Amino acid sequence: MSIYELRCGHGHTFEVIHSFTAPLPSCPGGGTATVKVPSRFGIAGRAALPPPPEVMPQAWRGTYDGNREYITSLRPAP
């Protein structure tokens, strides 16, 4: 069962919990045929780029034997 947003020919919009295979219900406001309306979605947040490969250590020796301060400095600030 999915939630669909439907619209009738008169412009009424409403949401229904409906099976994918069942026929669409008629409009409760006027009884006319309905069609599915594409859902809106939101994008939030931001993506941070990782450091370039040249900056990242290539082996354990490149981290100065696991130096905690050095490794912490490679992580981006929150």
C-alpha atoms as one frame of an Amber mdcrd trajectory, in Angstrom:
protein
   0.000   0.000   0.000   1.310   3.404  -0.955   0.192   6.989  -0.465  -0.790
   8.647  -3.726  -1.740  12.234  -4.452  -4.642  12.355  -6.895  -6.281  15.162
  -8.879  -9.642  15.274 -10.640 -10.622  17.199 -13.756 -12.061  20.027 -11.632
  -8.700  20.635  -9.909  -9.469  19.004  -6.547  -6.405  17.286  -5.068  -6.373
  14.700  -2.291  -4.262  11.864  -0.923  -5.232   8.209  -0.605  -3.600   5.050
   0.707  -4.031   2.797  -2.263  -2.831  -0.454  -3.785  -0.695  -0.191  -6.926
  -2.873  -2.676  -8.834  -6.330  -1.422  -7.796  -8.191   1.069 -10.008  -7.998
   4.714  -8.955 -10.907   5.966  -6.832 -13.178   8.736  -8.075 -13.011  12.235
  -6.614 -14.848  12.497  -3.282 -15.812  16.106  -4.081 -17.467  15.527  -7.441
 -17.268  11.860  -8.353 -15.165  12.504 -11.483 -12.220  10.416 -12.666  -8.796
  11.037 -11.100  -5.152  10.857 -12.176  -1.956  10.441 -10.151   0.052  13.592
  -9.490   3.868  13.284  -9.359   5.025  13.726  -5.777   7.151  16.641  -4.668
  10.289  15.980  -2.710  12.793  18.029  -0.779  16.547  17.927  -0.760  18.281
  19.235   2.332  21.740  19.271   3.803  25.078  19.747   2.190  27.796  17.440
   1.021  31.406  17.983   1.937  34.139  16.949  -0.444  36.821  14.659   0.944
  40.446  15.796   0.863  42.196  15.168  -2.467  44.113  11.867  -2.776  47.463
  13.685  -2.801  46.825  14.907   0.754  45.630  11.582   2.174  48.287   9.204
   3.518  48.928   6.165   1.334  50.144   3.839   4.109  50.250   3.524   7.877
  53.721   5.097   7.827  52.139   8.127   6.162  50.098   8.741   9.308  53.249
   9.150  11.395  52.640   5.735  12.999  49.006   6.527  13.804  49.594   9.927
  15.396  46.186  10.848  16.802  46.552  14.622  16.274  47.616  14.148  12.646
  44.748  11.755  11.857  42.237  14.071  13.549  43.487  16.988  11.454  42.574
  15.068   8.269  38.920  14.823   9.276  36.625  17.675   8.204  35.256  19.904
  10.968  31.569  19.236  11.828
